[in-house]
Amino acid sequence: MWDRLWIDVSLATDACGTGRPGGDDFGAIRDGAIAAKDGVIAWVGSRSDLPAEPASLAVDVISCHGQWMTTGLVDPHTHLVFGGDRSGEFAERLQGVSYQDIARRGGGILSTVRATRAASEEELLRVTLGRVRRLIENGATTIEIKSGYGLTTEEELKQLRVARAVGRHLPVRVHTTFLGAHALPPEFAGRQADYVTHLCEDMIPAVAEAGLADSVDAFCETIAFKPVEIERIFETARSFGLPLRLHADQMSDLQGSHLAARWHALSADHVEYANEESVRAMAEAGTVAMLLPGAFWFVREEKLPPVALFRKHGVPMGLATDCNPGTSPILTPTGVMNMACILFRLTPGEALAGHTHIAAKALGLAETAGRLRPGMAADMVLWDVAGPHELSYWIGGVKPSARIFAGIPD
């Protein structure tokens, strides 16, 4: 017997989009049924194809009253573990001060570093759980959480321990990412080469030994780390068997996306300035283009990511909240889907794919999450909507009517 069987449900089994009007395909099954056993999807199909009467097939049979079900949403790029507040910087930017100018004078990331270092591990866990609960309420079942606001070995480990603890306290899958190359810490001012050496010789080995990171990320930008420094960081991370990701080409074209592809990184994130050569390299490497419309909108960027090139060359486009205190204070994945459609002209099918199976691919989880298929994790979300396209329609996002994690309704 299956543990649970959901019937009278419309299933969006596998979202995809072509970028053309009417080209979206949600793998829809009307009047469907889906079953779970031991936390895994056991059966998917039309209710008329069930092998017997529902009551004889599962311990618990649940009617969904015609609602739509998708796989659980995946948020593959967040900075959820942080202390402090940066709303004052928001006010400054509204008065014309640039993000780069704020960062150069010690604000931006470094102001959050100071607040995060000052917070205890218990306090960081408390505030992080509050943020993750909001993501869960909005349909997320898998999230990535980065470090990057500690910038010392112990402080980075503190952040990663908090991120790991989230998955023990709440019904959500957590992928942790070490982002020690996020900014230059104040104690290394004027000594960036020394900090990169510290990252490679001390921090990454300590993180790997502690088993606290599922991947390694870095910020490749004029105000952060140069490509040659990223190469060294990537080489060290790869030597410990850690998958790679990269903040790339957000404010300038430093060939970061091409670098990410050359190292077969899981994703290159932001990518507003990625050129066609880099896009071709990403396509060949299978590197996901992670679009972050929350940051684009909040910082009022003007350079759009090359969506047409990603479509042309078949680069999968993921979506994430990029939730962080300075440039993307958002905790609603469907709100991000709306932004992606309005700002970047993604279709609703592309947007849903970007926050489900493509997002899972960017975390190395394509075989376990992101689709309603037998053998995948039984992480599902019910929506009282007219169709999957409505998930990208509401400004600010739409909340689910129910959420199932590992086959168990919340």
N, C-alpha and C positions, 0 to 999 in steps of 0.2 A: 504493500500500500504506500502511496505517496503521503508525505506529511500534510501537504496542503494543495488544494486545487482551486484556482480562480476561474470562474466562468462568467458568461454574459459580459465580456470585456472585448474592447477593440485593441488590438496589439500593434504597436509600432516596433517591429522586430529589428529593423536595421536601417537607420536613417542615412540617407545620402542625398546629395544635390549636384546638379550639373552646372549651375550658374545661369541657366536659360529659363525663361518664363515657362512655368508648367513642367519643369524638368525634375522637380523633387520627387523622391521615392522614399517612403517611410517603411517599406516592407510590411504594409498594412494587412492585417487579418481581421476582418469584421466578424463579430459574433465568435470570438476566439476562446481559447482556454489555455491555461499555462499551469504547470505543476512543479512543485519543488520537493526535494527529498535530501535531507542531510545538508542543507544550505546551498544546494546546487539545483539549477533548472533541470528537471527530469523529462519534461514533455512540453511541446509548443505546437499549436495548430488550431484548426477550426473545431468548434465544439462538436460539430456533426461527425468529426473523425475520431472522437474519443472511443477507445476500445470497449467501453461498457458504460453503464449509468454512472454519473459522477459520484453518487453516494457510495458506490462499491469500490471506488478507485482511490479515495483519500480519506485520511482521518478527519480532515477539516475541509469542507467545501464552502467557498466564499463567493457570493454573487457581487459583481462590481456594478450592476445596474447600468450597463452600457457605457461606462466611462472608458477613457483611453489609458493604456498602460505603456510606459516606456521603460527601458533599462534605467537604473539609477544614474544620476548625473555625476560626472567626474570633473573635479576641479584640479587641474594638473599644474598650477603655478600659484602659490600663495606665500605670503610672509606673515603668517598669523601669530607667531610668537614674538611679541614685542611689548615694551613698556612705554609709558608716556603718551604724549599727544602732540600733533603737529598742525592743529587747526589754525594757529597763528601764521604759519607759513602759507597756508591757503589764502588767508586774508592778504598777505603781502603779494602773492602772485596776482591776485585780482587788481592790485594797484600797480602792476607792471614789472615787478621784480621777477627775473627768470629763475627757473629751477636750478640752472647751472650756477648762477650768482649766489643763490642761497647755499648751495653745496660748497662752493669755494670758500665761503667765509665761516665754515664749520657747522652750518645747519644741515638740513636734509638728513641723509642717512646717519651722519655722525651725531645728530641730536637724539635720534632714536637709540643709537649705540649707548650713549650716556645713560639714558633712562632705563634701558634694558639691563645694563650692568648693575644699576642700582637696585633693581627689583630682585626679590628672592625667587627661588625656584617655585615655591608654593604660590606666590602671587602671580607669577607668569602663567602657571597652570590654570589658576582660577580665571584670569581674564581670557586666556586662550580658549578654554572650554565654553565660555559665553559666546565667543565668535563662532566656534564650530557648531554650537547648537543652532545658531541662525542659519548656517549653511545646510545643516540637516533639515531644518524646517522648510527650506527652499528646495529640497529634493536631492541634495548631494549624498552619495553613499561612499565615494572614494575621494580623498583629498591628498594633495601634496603639500608639505610644509617645509619651508627652507629655514636654515639658520641665517647668519649674516649680520646680526645686530650685536654680536659679542666681540668678534675680532681678536679674541685671545683664545688659547686652547681651551681653558676651563670654561669660559663664558660661552663659546660655541658648543661645547659638550653639554652645558646647562640647557641651552635652547633645544638641542636635539633630544635630550632626555625628556623635556616637556612635550615635544612633538610626539615621541613614542608613547608617552603616558596618555595622550588623548585617545588613542585606540583602545586603551584598557578601560577608560572611563565612559566612553560613548560608543554607540553602534555605528562605527564608520571605519573604513579601511584607510590607513595612513601610510603614505610614502614619504620618507624623510630625505632631505637634500642638504648637503653641506655646502654653504655659500660663504666660505671664509674670504674669498676674493670678491667681496661686495664693495668695499671701500678701504681706503688706507687709514688705519687707526691712528689716533693723535700721537701716540708714543713712537710711531714710526714716521712722523712728519719729515719730509725731505729724504727718506730712506726707503723708497718703494722697492728697490731691488732686494734690500735686506728683508722686507716683509714677505716678498715672494719666496725667498729662501726659507724663511720661517714656516710659511705655509707648506712648502714641499718637504722640508726635513723634519718638522715637528708636528704641525697641526693635522695634516692628512694622515700620517701614520697613526696618530693618537685616535683619530675618529675611526679609522679602519679597525684598529685593535679593539675599540669599544663596541664595534658592530652597530653603530648608531645611525649610519647613513646608507640609503639605498642608491644614491647617486651623488655626483659632485657638479656644482654649477659655478659660474664665474660671470663677472660683469665686464664685458669688452666694450670700452667706450673711452672717449677723450678725457672724461672726468674720472675714469676708473682705471682699468688695466689694459695694457697694450697687447696686441696679438702675440708678440714674441713671449710675453709673460704668461699669457693664457696657454701657449704651447707647452711651456714647462710645467704648469699646473696640471694640464691634461695628461701629460706623460706620467707624472707621479700618480695621479688618480688611477690611470689605466694599469699601472704596475700593481696596484692593490685590487684590481678586478672591479673597480667601481664604474658604473655607466656614467656618461657625460651629458651635460646640458649646458646651454649658454645664453645669457642675456646678450643679444647681438643686434647691431645696426639700428638702435633706437633713435639716436640723435645725429648720427653721421654714418657714412659708409666706410667702415674700417675693414671690410671684407670678413666681418665676424661670422656671417652666415656661411660663407665659403669655408672658413676655418672649422666651424661646427660640422659641416658635411665631410670635410677631409678626415676628421676624427670619428666619423660615424656617430655623432652625438644623437641622442634620442630626439632632441628638439633644439631649434634656435628660436628664441622668444623675443617679441616686439617686432623686429625685422622691417620696420618702416622704410629703411634706406637700403634694403637688400637689392642688388642689381641682378640683371638677367643671368650673368655668369654664375653668381652664387645660387640663384634659384635652380639652374640646371644641375649644379653640383648637389644641392639638397635632394633633388628628384632622384639622382643616381644613387645617393647614399641612403635614401629612405628616411631622411631627417624631417620631422614634422615642423611646419611653420606655425609657431604658437602666437596667435593674435591676441592682443590684450587691449580691447577697446575701452575698458574702464580707465586705464592710464592715459590713453589717447584723448579721451573726453575730458578727464579731470585736469590734465596739464594744458589742455587746449592746443594740442599738437596740430600741425597743418599738413605734414607729409604723410599721405596715406600709404599703408603697406601695399605692395604690388600684387593685389589679389588676382588681377587678370593674368599675370605671369605665373602665379601659383597654379591657376586653373590650366593654363596652356601647357605647362610642363608636368602636370599631375602631382604636384606637391600637396600632401594632405594638410589641411588647415585646422588646427586645434583652437579651442577657446578656453580661457581661464579668467577668473576674477582678478588675479594678481593682487588680492587683498593685501594692502599695506598702508601704513599711516600717512605716507607722504604723497603718493600719487594715484592711489586707487582704493579708496575706502568704500568698498562694495562687497556685499555678502549674498548677492542674489544671482545665481547662474542664469536664470531666465532673463533677468535684467541685462546681463552681458550679451545674451543672445539677441535681444532687441537692439542693443547698441551696435552689435556686429552687422545686423541687417541694415540699420539706418545709416551708420557712419561708413561702413566698409562695403555695403551693397551685397552682403552674403544673402543667399536665399534661406528660408526657414529650414529646408532640408540640410543645407550646409551648416547652419548654426547648431542644429540638434546633433548632427554627426560630430561637430567640433567639440561639443561638451559631453560626448558619450564615447564611441569607439575610437575616434581619433585621439581624444584626450587620454584614453587608456593606453593607446599605442605610445604616446609620449612619455608614459611612465613604465614602459616595458610590460604592460599588463593586457596586451591585446588578446591573449589566449584565455583570459579569465574574467574580464569585465568589459562592459560597454555594448553588449548586444543581448537580445532575448533569444538565446539559442541553448539547446540541451548541452550540458556540461559547463556552462558559464555560471558564475556566481549568481545566486537567486537574489539579486539586489534590484528591486523594481519600484516604480513610482506610479501612482494613479493620479490622473488629472481629470477634472470635470470641465472639459473643453470640447469645442466643436470638432477639433482635429489637431494633429501635431503642429500644424502651422501656427495655431493660436499661442503656442508656447513662446514664440518670438514676437507676438503682437503687442502685449500689454507693456506700456512704458513703466519701468520699474520692476517688471516681472510679474509672474503669476505663481501662486503657491500651490503645491499639490494637495489633494484631498486625503491621501494616505501614502505611506512609505513602507516598504518591506526591505529588511536587511537580513541577508543570509537565510532567506525563506521565512523570516518571522516578522509579522506586522508590528510596527512601532506602537 
